[in-house]
Amino acid sequence: MNNRTVGAIDDTALEEQRRFASLVFDINEAYFSQTGRHRLALTHSYGCQQNVADGEKLNGQLAEMGYGFTDNADEADIIIYNTCAVREHAEDRVYGNLGALKHNKRRKPNMLIGVCGCMTQQEHVAEKIKKSYPYVDMVFGTYAIHKLPEMVYGTLLNRKRVFDLEERQNYITEGLPVRHDGTLKAWLPVMYGCNNFCTYCIVPYVRGRERSRSSETIIAEAKQLVESGFKEIMLLGQNVNSYGNTTPGELSFAELLKRINAIEGDFRIKFMTSHPKDATAELFNAIAQSEKVERHIHLPVQCGSNRILKLMNRGYTAEKYLETIELARQTIKDAAFTSDIIVGFPGETYEDFKETLALLDKVRYDALFTFIYSSRQGTRAAEMEDPVPYKDKTEWFAELLKVQSKIAVEQYQKKIGSVVRVLAEAKGKTEGSLSGKTEHGTTCEFPAHEQLLGSFVNVKVTDAQNWSLVGEIQQ
């Protein structure tokens, strides 16, 4: 076990940021007095749920600085892109959107543009932004979110560009204000970073080593969220199963689930992401014993070939993964499973790919998140030989989707006639209907009045479609 001390950014540093936030607030209030208009902020978070949670902290700080919010770039006085580095497509979108902002900056020279997150924690990306996008004012990495007020104040005051890519490996920032995107579902990070170093993944390099938050802090925040009316709490970590492992005396993730489950109130607990090599009987027993934890486990396998799994440094074999799935099925009644699959990893052959298809047939996933391998500079996989043409990979990918689509329909059809508990989240596609997720993570649509939005309802499943269930409310 890799034990080390994890510290928090000290109160003095946070108080200094609150002082900067107050100074920016005064500047924005003076602007409002002169123009009759509040300055507006636009933030956009790319990628994973952890990024979305970070974006809510950015928005919390911006609100404290006196900014209102807009989704229109032409209206914004400050725009911040919170970036993802997991796949090349996400990076290309950021560069494209940054390029478009050149015209906004020309029309509004005093607007501020910031780029932060996983992309910018990479030196070559920060250097590209510095040289190719000179109108970007602030570039900061995953460790500097708490310094946003200082960066905004400094840029407003002297118009100098700010770059903060310092690594603060052993620290967690607590106490930042959070502006939640909604009132129904909340993100709750339990840990940051990753120690696994899968050969295709850049995350350990841009988010650092694993740091677990205090269980007392997490439980207190969960209780506050429930008291505020949130109906779904998503616990976040790159590998939640290893929560507490690097903090002597801390709870296990299984025990943390049980403690949050014991909070009074009608709410649902979800978590993301669970690594197969660390998924244990203790975890599955905790889920089975906790009525508020959903019966859906996202367990990314990535590939069904042992040869490729070893090249990926995943830490398990296909056989071990299937044993884990079987243990979960035996422990948790009616458990549903989803997974991630990477197609076309360097050196993968069609024979390797067929082993993935065979694994799909054995597990019978409700849904898959599928990707064609994307090379990431700085990872070990980026240096591996990759002789398979991209055209072949796209054909394998299409074959994978076809196989999984058939399995998903068959899995959903098994639910016809059953009664599921659904959190009514939004209007459905059909007039007069609502939709939401079941306790198995499946979308379900049913006729209902809008007054039921935000409530849990029991729905009898009457039909199954390609990606969702259809049902009727049980009185």
N, C-alpha and C positions, 0 to 999 in steps of 0.2 A: 504494500500500500504506500502511495506517495503522499505522506503527511507533510503539510507545511502550513505556516500561518497565513491566513487570509485576512487582510485588514480592510477598513473602510476609509474612504476619503474623509479626512477629519473635519470636524464642525467648523473650524476656523476657515478652511478653504471654501466650504459651502456658504458660510456667512458672507464671505467676500463676493461670491457669485450673486447672492441675494442683494448685496449692495449695488453691484453692476446692473442687476435687473431693475432696481429702483431708479437708477440714473436713466436707463433707457425708457422706463415708464414716464419719467418726467419729460424727456425729450418728445415722446409720442403725445403726451397730454398737451404740450406747447404747440405741437403741430395741429392737433385737433382744434385748439383755441383759435389758431390762425386761419384754418381752412374749413372748419366745420366737418371734417372727414377723419375717421379713424384710419390709421395705417393697418393694412391687411397682410396676413401671412398665408402662404401656401406651402404645405409640406407633402411630399409623396414618398412612401416607403416601398421599396422593391423587395421581392423575395419572401423570406420565411416569416413565421409568426414572431420570432424574436425581434426581427427588424420592425415589425408593426408595433410591438411593445416599446421599442426604443423611440419610434416616431411619436408615440403618445407622451413620452417624456419631453421630447423636443417641443411638442405643442403645449405641454404644461408650462414650460419655461417661457415660451413666446406669449402665452396668455398673461403670465405674471409681468411681462415687459409691456403690457398694454396693447398688444396686437389683437385685432379681430382676425377672422379666418375667411378664406374664399377658396373656391375650386377653379377660379378663372385666372390664368397666368397674366392676362392683360390688366387685371385689377390689383394684382399683388404688389406690395412694396418690399417684401422679402420672400424669396423662394428657396427652399432647402430640399435637395434630393438625398434621401437616405438609401444608400445603394447596397446591392447584393453582388457577391463575387463568385457565387456557386457555379453559374453557367455563363457562357460567352454571350448568349442572347440577351441576358439581363444587362450586361455591361454595354452592349451595343445600343440598347434602348436608352441608357443613361447618356451616352455620348450624343445620340441623335437629339434627345430632348435638350441637352445643354447647348447644342448648336442652334436650335430654334430660339433659345433665350437671347441670343446675340441681338436680335431685332427688338426684343423687349427692353434690353439694356440701352439700346440706342435711343428709343423713345422716352425712357425714364432713366436717365443717367444716375439718379440717386437711389435707385432700387438696389437691394442687396441680394446676391446669389451665393448660396452655400451648397457644398457637396460633402457628405459625410458617410460613415458606415464602412462596410467590409471592403469595397473597392478601394477606397482612399487609404486604407491601412497598408496597401501595397505600394512600395516606393515607386515602381515604374508607372503606376496609374497616377499617383500624385504628381509625378514629374510631367506626365503627358498633359494633365489638366493645367499645370502651371505654364507650360509652353504654348499649348494649342487653344486654351480658353482663357485669355488674359482678363476677361470681364468677370470671371468667377472670383468673388471676394474672399470666401472662407472655404478652406479645405481642412477637414479634421477627421480623425479616425474613430474607431469604436471605443477608445478609452477616454475620449474628450467631450462626450455629450454634455457632461455637467458644466463645462466651461463656455457654453453657448452665450450666456449673458455678457461675459467678458469680451468674447469675440465680436458680438454685435455692437457693443458700446465702442470698442476700439475702432471698428470699421466705420461706424457713423461719425466718430470724432475726427479721425485723421485720414480716412479713405485708403489706408494701406491694406494690402492683402494679408490674410492670416493663414498660416499653415501650422497645424498642431497634429503631428503624427506620433507623438511620444507614446511608448508602451508603458502601461502601468499594470504589469502582469499579475501581481498578487493582491489587487485591490478591487473592491466592489463599491459602487457609489449608491448610498442609501439616502432617502429623504428628498429626492427630487419630486417636484410637483408633476402630476399626471393628468392629462386631459383625455379622458376615454372617448373613443370614436362613437360609442353607442351607450345605451343604458341597459342592455339586455345581456350582452356577453362581454366578459373581461379577460384580458391576458394577465397572467401572474407569473413572472419569471422566478424560478427557484434556484437556478444556477447559471453560470456563464462559462463559455469556453469548452474545450474538448481535449482529451488526452489520447484519443484513439489513432490519429494519423492514418486514416485510410488513404491509400496512395493517390486517389483521384480528387481528394477534398482539400480545399484551401482554408477551411474554417479554423483549424488549430493555429494557423499562421496569422490570421487576421483578428481572431477573438481570444487567442491565448489559451493557457491551460485552464483546467477546470477549477472554478471557484464556486462553492455552495453558499447561498445566503443562509442566515440564521433561521432555523425552523420557527423560533418564536416570532420573528418579524413576518415570515410568510403566513403563519396562522393568523396573526393579528390583522394582516392585510386582507386575507380571505374573509375573515369575520366582518371587517368593515365593508367589503364589497357586497356581501350578503345583506347586511343591514341597509345598504344603499339601494337594494332592489335588484341587483344583478342575479340572473337565473342560471348562468353558465360560467364557470371559472375554468379557464384553460391553463394548466401548469406547464411552464415552458423550460426547456433545457436542451442542449445539443444531444445529451444522453441522460435523461432523467433517472434512469436506473442506477447511475453511479452517484446520485445525489448523496452528499455527506461523506463519501469515501475518503476525501482528502482533508476532512475536518475531524480531528479526534473528538469523540464524545457526541457527535451529532447523530440525529435520527437517520434511519435508512429511509429510502423513498417509500417503501411499503408502509412504514410506520407513519410517515408524513401524510400519506393518503388517508389513513385511518383517523388521524387527528383532525384533518380538515373535514372528513366525513361526519365527525361528531359535532360540528358546528350546527346550531339550531337553525332551521329554515328549510324552505323548499327550493333546492337548487341542484344543479348537476355539475359533476367534476369530470374534466377531461385532462389528458396530458399528451405531450408531444416533445421529444421523440424518444422511443424506447429501442435501445440497442439489443439485438438478439443474444449477443454473448453475455449480457448482464441480466437478462430476463430470467427470474428465478421463481421457484415454488412459493417463496415468501411473498413476492409481488402478486402472483396470481391468487393466492389465498386472501391477500388484502383486498383485491378487487372483488372477489366472490363474497367477502364478508361486509363490504361497504355498499349499501344500497344506493348511494348517491353517485358512485363512480360508474360511468357508462360502460356497457358491455362491448366495447369496441377497442381493439388493440391494433395500433399501427406499428408493425414490426418489419422494418425495411430489410429485405433479404439481398437486394441488388442484383443477384445472379444465382443460377442453380448449379453452376459448374464449380466443383471443388478447386480445380486448377486456377480458375479466374478469381474465385474468392480468396485464394492464397495470394495471388498477385495484387488484389485489392487491399490486403492486410485487414480482413474483416474479423478474424479471430474465431471463426467457426466453420464447420463443414455443412453441406446441404443436409446430411443425415442428422447432425446435431440440431440444426434449425427445425427440421421436421419433428424431432423429439420434443423440442420446446413448444411447438404449435400443439402437439398432441397433449402435452402436460397442461397447457392452458385450456384446451377443450374439455379435458377431464375435470378441471377444477372450476371453471366458470360456465355456468349454464347458458347455453345459446350464445356463446361468444362469437363476435364477428371480427374478421381480420382484413386489414388493408396493408399495402406494402409499397415500397419503391423498387423499381427495376431500371438498371442502366443497360442499354443495348449498345454493343459495339465497343466494349472496353478494349484498349490496346492488346493485340494478340488473341482476342476472342475469335474462335472459329464457329462455323455453322453448327458443328457438333456440340460445342459448348452451349450455343444458344438453344439447341434442342433440349438440353438438360434443364434450362430455365423453363421451357414450355412444359416439360414433364413435372417440374416442381409446382407449377401453377395448377396442373390437373390434380395433384395430390392435396394441395392446401385448399383450393376453391375459395379464392379471395372474393370479398364483396366488391372491392374496387382496387385499382392500382394507380399509382402515380409513376408514369413512364417517361424515360428520357433517353435520347441518343447521347452517348458519351461526349462530353465537352472538355477539351484539354484546358487545364488551368496552369498558367506559368507559376513556377515555384513548387509544384507538387512532383512527386516521384513518377507518377504515371505519365506526366508530360515528357519525360525523357525515354519512355519505352517505345519500342518499335510498334508501328500501327499500320500493318500492310493491307488491311481490308478496306476497299473503296467505300466512300461514304454512301454511294448508291446502294451497295449491298446492305449496309446498316439500315437504311431507310426501308428496304424491303423486309428485313427481319422485324423492324419496328411495326410495320403494317401487319405482319403476321401475328405478332404478339397482341396487338390491339384486337384483332379478329378473334383470337382464342379467348382473351379475357372478356370480351363483350358477350360471348356465348355463355361463359361461366357465370358472369354477373346476372344475366337474365334468369338463369336457372336458380341461382342463389335467391334472387328476389322473389321468384315464383313460389319458393318454399314458404315464404312468409304470408301468402294469401290465406286468409281465414284467421290469422293470429291477431291479437290485440297488442299494439305498441304504444309506448308513451312518447308523445311528441311535444317539443317546445315550439309553439307557434311563433315564428320569427318574422314572417313577411307575407305580403299578398302572393297568392299563387298565380300560375300562368293562366288558369281558367277563371273567368269572371265569377265573383262570389266565393272564391276559395282562398285558403291560407296554406302556407307551406312551412316546414321546419324539419329539424333532424330528430330521428328516433334515438333511443338509448344505444343503438348499434351504429350510429353515425350515418344512417341512410336518410336521404331526403324523402319526405312524405307529403303529399298534397291532399287536401280534404275540404269539402264545402263547409264554410263557417263564417260567422259574422266577425268584422274587424275588432269588435270589443274583446275578442279572445286573444288578440296579439299580446305576446309577453306571458302567456299562461301555458302550463303543461296540460295537455288533453290526452285522453285515451282514444285511440283510433283503431278501428277494425279494418285490416287491409283487405281490399276487394279486388285489386288488380296490381300488376307489376309491369313497369315500363323499362326502357333500356337503362336509365340511370336513377329511377325513383319508384316509389310506391304510391298507390292511390287508395284512399280509404274513406270511411265515414266515422264521425264522432260517436263514441259509445256513451249513452246517457247514464 
